[in-house]
Amino acid sequence: MAESMEDYKEELEASFREIKEGDIISGVVLGVTEEEVTLDLKYYTQGVIKVEDLSNDPNFQVMEEVHPGDVIKGTVVSLDDGQGNIKLSKKEANDVLAWEKLNTYLEEKTELSVKIAGIVPSGVVAYVEGIRGFIPASQLDLSYVEATEEWLGRQVQARVITVEESRKKLVLSAKVILKEKQQEEYERRIRAMVPGTVLEGTVESLMPYGAFVDLGDGISGLVHISQISHKRIGKPSEVLSVGQKVKVKILNTNDNKVSLSMKALEEEMVDVDRTEEVEEYISNESASTSLANLLAGIKLQ
């Protein structure tokens, strides 16, 4: 097939474009060494980024984190690095582009995988898009982390919670993700609970309106004061005490809240007793009737 000018349209347009110092341009990684990264800029010459111009992260490992085929954006530092290549800086481009990306992460609540790169007072440091981020000790786990040094080098899932470009302030949180997962697991356990099931639990607190019962596995349910007993009571403490073991019946799990009843079990016990009484009565009646029938059939001489 004969080649036409259309086949070279992209290359021709690229050859005529003008690149100036300060421009932010993209390039595809052609090669990676310990000293520099070479880029295809779709231009008459290649681009080069020195390792020291790639990231602000002191633990950045170029051979592990940059690969041929990756697309990198950099700021044009010089049109000639002395060897005919265009010298670029990803760090400088980051000062413009990274903050835009961080704002997007904030708005979209993106879950990021970050590596703890340093320990500072009251927290740790992790880099996102080459920008130094702070994770407070209170946001590293579900509870406050005292021994932050034990987290150095760990990979954690975190979310951007504060972005202030003017102050170069980036704050991350792993806790928000952990809390969401904890809530999802809690709701899954609630959904698995079947109304009508009888469970044993421990009274964990008493309120004027009822008693909260610990059912285990991180789940508590409320026995409303009207569901505690058939007897009329003024407050739950009249019949219950904290730490007491009780049997309860699940009424419902609406809105992820577990409603329980002790009174329902009392009613079931009453029904059982009544059934036994009826069965005993029927049994006795049957026996006497049989005996009467037997006597009726006997003719006295």
N, C-alpha and C positions, 0 to 999 in steps of 0.2 A: 504493500500500500504506500502510495506517495505521501510524503510528509508535507504538511502545510504550515503556514505561519501560525495557525491556531494551536498547533502542537507545542509551540514555543512561547505562547502568549504570556504565561505566568513568568517564565524566565526573562522575557524581554521587559515586562513591566518592572520586575525586580531590579534589572540592570539599570533602568532609568531613574529609579527612585533615589531620593537624596537622604542620606543619613547624616545627622548632625550630632555634635556632642551635647549630651543632656537628654537625647531621645531615649524613650524606653521601647525596646524592641524584643521580639521573641526569636528564639533559635532552637533547633533540634540538636540534642547532644550527639556528637559524632564519636568522641573519645573522652576517656577519663583517666587521669594519672594522679599521683599523689600531689603534684604541684598545680595542675590546672585542668580546666574542662574546655574542650573545643566544640564550637557550635556551628551548625550550618544555618546561615542567615538568609539563604536564598538571595545572595548578593555576590558580587564578583570576588569578594574575599571572605574569609572565615572570621568568626568571633572567638575571643578567648576570655575566660574568666579565671583569674588566679584563685587558688583555694582560700586565701585570706579574704577574698572579696565575695565569697559565697554565702556565709552565714555568720551571725553574731554568736551562735551557740558554741561555747568553748569545747564541747564534746562532739562537735560535728565531725563525721567520718565520711569523707568524700567518696571513697571506694565502695562504701556500703549504701550510701544514700543517693548517689547520682549514677544513672545508668544510660547507656546509648539508647536513643529513642525518646528520652525524656524531653519535655518542652520546658525551657527556662526563659524567664523574662529578666532582662538586665538593662541598666542605664549605660549609655555610651559614655565612657570616660575619655577615650582617645581614639581617633580614627586610624592611628598607626602605633602599634606597640613596639615598633623597632624592627619587627620582622614581617611587616605588611599586613598584620591582622588587626581587627578592630577590638580594642580592649573594652570589656564590659564589667559592670559591678552589679551583682544580684543584691548585695546589701543595700546599695543606694536605691535600687528599684523598689526594694521592700519597704523603704521608708515612705514610699508613695502608695504602692499597690497593696502591701500587707494589711494596712489599716482598713482599707476598703473591704478586704476579704474578711478581716476580723469582725467588722460591723455586720457583714452578711452572716457569719457564723452566729453572732449574737442574736440577730433577728430571726434566723431559722432554727435556733436552738440545736445547732449541729453537735453531734457527739464526736469528740476527737480523741484519738489515742496519742498520749504525750508521754515523754520519758522525763522522770525527775532528774534534773541536771545539776541541781545545787541545793544547799541547805542555808537558809537565812533565818534571822530571828522571827519567831512566830509563824514559820511556814517554810515552803519550798519553792524552787524555781523550775519552770518548764518553758521550753521555747515552742512557739506556734508561728509558722510562716516566717521564721527567723527573728521573731520579736520575743523579747524576754517577758514571760508571764509569771505572775505570783499566785500561788495557791496557799491561802491561809491554813494554819493547822486545824482550824475549825471547819474547813471545807475539804479536807483531804479524805475523811472517812465519815461514817455516820456519827461517830462521837469524836470529841477533841483528841488530836494526836499529840502526845507529849514527846515521844521519842521520834522526832521527824528524821533524824539521821538514818534510821533503819529503812527509810523509803528511798534513799539515794539509789539511782539506777533502775528503779522500778518503772514499769509501763502501766499507766493508769488511763481510764476513760474519764474524760473531763468535758466540761462545757464552758464556753465564754460567758461570764456574767457581768463584766464591766469593761468597756472600751472607751478610753479618753485619749485620743491622739495628741491633743494639745499638751497633755501632761506626760505623754508616753507611758500611759498606765493601762496595763492589761491584767485583769484578774480572772482566774479560772476556778471552777468548782467541780470536784468529783462527787461531793455529797449529794448534789441535786439529782444526779443520775442514780446513785445508790438508793435514795429515798423513793424515787419513782419505781425502781425495780422492786423495792421492799413493799410498796403499796400494791403493785401488780400481783405480787405473790400473795399478799394478804387477801386481796379480792378473789384470787383464784381459790384459796382455801375456804373463803366464805361461800363461794358458789358451789363448792363440793359438799356443803352441809345440807342435810335433808330435813325439812320440817317434820316433826313427829318423832325424831330421834331423841332418845333419852341419854344424857351424858352426866358424868360426875365432874364437879368443879369445886373451886375454892373461892369463898367470898373474899374479894380483895378490897372492896370499899363499900361503905354504906352512905347513901344520900337520903334526903327527906323524901324523894320520890321513888326510891327503890334501891336495889342492891346490884352491884357489878360483880359478876362471877367470872373468875379466870378459868377458861376451858382448856388451857394448854396450847402449845404451838403458836403462841403470840396472839391468841384470840380471846376476847372478853365479850360477855353478853350481859344485857340488862334484864333483871327480873323486876318488873314494875311493881310498886307496892300493892296494886290490885291483884297481882298474880303470885303473891307470896303465900297467902293462906286464905282458907275459907273464913277464918275468924277475922273480925274487924280489928285492924291494928292502926295505931296512930302514927307509928314510925317503924321502919324495918328493924331497928336495934332492939325492938321488943321481943323479937323471935330469932334474930340472926346476929352473929358476931363475926368480925374480921378473922379470917383463918379457918372458919368452919367449913367442913366438907359437906356439900349438898348435891342432891340429884335434881336435875332440871330437864325440862322437855323443850326442844326447839319449836317455837311458834312460827317464826318467819325470819328471813334474812333480807328484808327490804332495805334499799339504799345502803347496802354493805354494813348494816347494823343488825346484830343478832338479838332478837327478842326471845326471852326465855320465860318459862312458867314452872313454879313449884306446885301451884294450886291444881294444875291439870293432872299431876301425878296423884294428888290426894283424891281427885274425882275418880280416877281410874281404880284406885284401891277401894273406894266406896262401891263402885260398880262391881268389882270382883267379889267383895263381901256379900253384896246383894244377890249376885248370881249363885254363889255357894249356898246361901240361905234358901233360895228358890229351889235349887237342885235337891237340897236336903229335904225340903218340905214335900216335893213331888215324890221323892224316893220313899218317904214315910207313908204318904198317902197311898202309894202303889202297894206297899207291903200290907197295909191294913185292909185295903180293898180285896187283895188276893186272899187274905185270911177269911174275910166275911164271905166271899164267894165259895171258899172251900167249905166253910161251916154250913152254908146254905144248901150245899149239895148233899149233906148228910141227913138221912132220915132216921129219926129216933124211934125205936120200937116201943 
